[in-house]
Amino acid sequence: MTKKYILCSLIFALLVGLTSAVSAADNKMTREEYIAQMAEYTAAEEQAQTEIAELDAQIAALQSKLDKLDSGISSTESEILNLVEATDAEIQDFGKNLDALIGQLEGLMSLAPEEIYMHHRTELEDLALQLEELKKDKISALPAMAAKIDKIESMLEQLQNQGIRQLKKFDYTVASGDHLWGIAGKETIYADPYMWPRIFRANRGQIKDPDLIFPEQVLEIPVAVGANQYLVTRGDFLFKIAAAVYNDPTKWHKIYKANEKQIVEKDLLFPAQVLEIPAN
């Protein structure tokens, strides 16, 4: 049995060896095939080298253009620096002032619109004034400073358009001793006591007598007006309003005709009136 097993194993091994030899012979590359394949590889390599050379030329051309642009930018910056007549320290201080404005505006942008309106309107106005003063400095013409100024102006516009201007109204809880005149005069409301009729009109459902309001009453404080409306404030008159909305004071009669029902006399307007502004 053992001899028969050994003999079978030898025969199997011999058959495997013969099969491998035949397979190797079948897969063996001929000399002609080898030469043809090497020619393909050589041609592919030459094509790749050609393409690399072309790309290197393109890179060199682009680098040359980039160098010229960098040179032009450096020359322009040098000219601007000469024009602003400022030292490096002054330029750095100017940039820090702009960064401070950006930081304050970022803080305001995290607040709710009513919070800005009631407690930070003055701060927002002061920041806008500070920016206008900084823009008068020649240093503001430097590209880096101009970019910061653009960012600040964008943030101010966003706070106005998406913040305060979107705020239609908010609530005010009457405290002991309050009266409409005093409420309208608060810095957190209108900062103008003559605007009290606007609060009265907005709350006619609960205020029967404008001289009589009660503690704990919750009053609606209107803020915004419509896109084609104008809120009259103290000192306004039709001539002035027409100049503001039409850039032409002679068109005051258009506003008058659109609001004849609420304008008793064309020379007499009252604070808190909301006028309709017809299209120009």
VENGI-V299127 format. One line per field, one symbol per residue. ss: DSSP state (H for helix, E for strand, L for the rest). phi: phi as a letter, one per 20 degrees, with the letter a starting at -180 (. if undefined). burial: + if it has 16 or more other ideal C-beta (glycine too) atoms within 10 Angstrom, else -. A space follows every 10 residues. Layout:
BEGIN
ss: ???
phi: ???
burial: ???
END
This chain:
BEGIN
ss: LHHHHHHHHH HHHHHHHHHH HHHHHHHLLL HHHHHHHHHH HHHHHHHHHH HHHHHHHHHH HHHHHHHHHH HHHHHHHHHH HHHHLLLHHH HHHHHHHHHH HHHHHHHHHL LLHHHHHHHL HHHHHHHHHH HHHHHLLHHH HLHHHHHHHH HHHHHHHHHH HHLHHHLLEE EEELLLLLLH HHHHHLLLLL LLHHHHHHHH HHLLLLLLLL LLLLLLLEEE EELLLLLLEE ELLLLLLHHH HHHHHLLLHH HHHHHHHHLL LLLLELLELL LLLEEELLLL
phi: .fffffffff ffffffffff ffffffefef ffffffffff ffffffffff ffffffffff fffffffffg ffffffffff gffflcegff ffffffffff fffffffffe efgfffffcc ffffffffff ffffffffff ffgffffffg ffffffffff fedffefeab ecefdgnfbg gffffffedd lbffegffff ffcgfcdecf ecccgmfdee dfdecffdcc efcgnfbggf ffffedmbff egffffffcg fddfcfecdc gnfdeedfff
burial: ---------- ---------- ---------- ---------- ---------- ---------- ---------- ---------+ +--+-+---- +--+--++-- +--++--+-- --++-+++-+ ---+--++-+ +--+----++ -+--+--++- -+--++--+- --++--+--+ -+-+---+-+ --+++---++ -+++++++++ --+---+--+ --+-----+- +++------+ ++---+-+-- ++--++---- ++-+++--+- --+--+--+- +++++-+---
END
